[in-house]
């Protein structure tokens, strides 16, 4: 039986988790900006940023999906399940 890979030694796991963290940071920043624009009544900019937010949500879904798939295929074992 193959032993699980530790996440500390898996370069692809490290790359994918860094990517997920980056996308989540972008998502948080876009959401905060969108709230500020909405409160300020800048609705043309709200519409523009809302589209960017939708695309970033899709990127977040794909990045987390890629991480999960890697963990299944490579048998990486994080400290906590995602």
N, C-alpha and C positions, 0 to 999 in steps of 0.2 A: 504494500500500500504506500502510495506517495505521500510524503510528509507535506503539510501545508507550508507555503512560503510565508516568511514573516514580512510584514509590510515595511519594516525598517530596511530590508535588503532589496526590495523590489523597486527598481527605477521607474517602471511604467506606473506602478501604483502611486509613487511620489509625484510623477508628472500629472497624472489624472487628478489626484487630490488637489494639487496646486491650481489646476485649471478650474475645478469646481469652486474652490475658494475665490478665485478671481471673478468668475461669473456671478457668484452670489454677492460679492462686493459691488459689482457693477449694478446688479439688480437693486440692492439697497440704495445705492447712490441715485439711480434713476427714479426710484419710488419717492425718495425724499425730495428730489427736484420737482417731480410731478405734483406733489402736495403743495409745495411752495408756489408753483406757477398757478395751480388751481385756486389757491387762496388769494393770489394776487389778481385773479381775473384775466390772465393772459391765455385766453382760450385757443387762439391759433397755435401758440407754442405748446399748450397742453395736448392738442391733437397730434402734433409732430412727435412730441416726446412719448405719447401713449403708444404710438406705432413702434418706436424704438424699444419701449418696455415689453411689448408683446413679443418682439423678436428675441429679446434677452431671456424672457421666460422660456421660449422654445429652446434656446441655447442651454439654459439651465437643465431642462428636462433631458436633452441629449447628453450633456456632460455627466450627469448623475447616472444615466443609463449606461454610458460607456464605462464608468467606474464599476458599477454593479456587474456588468458583463465580464470585465477583466477579472474581477474578484472570483467569479464563478469559474471562468476558464483557466485562470492561473492559480487558483486555490489560495489566493491571498487571504489572510485572516486578520482583519482589523481588531483593535481592542474592543470596539463596540460595533454592533451591526448597524448598517445604514438602510 
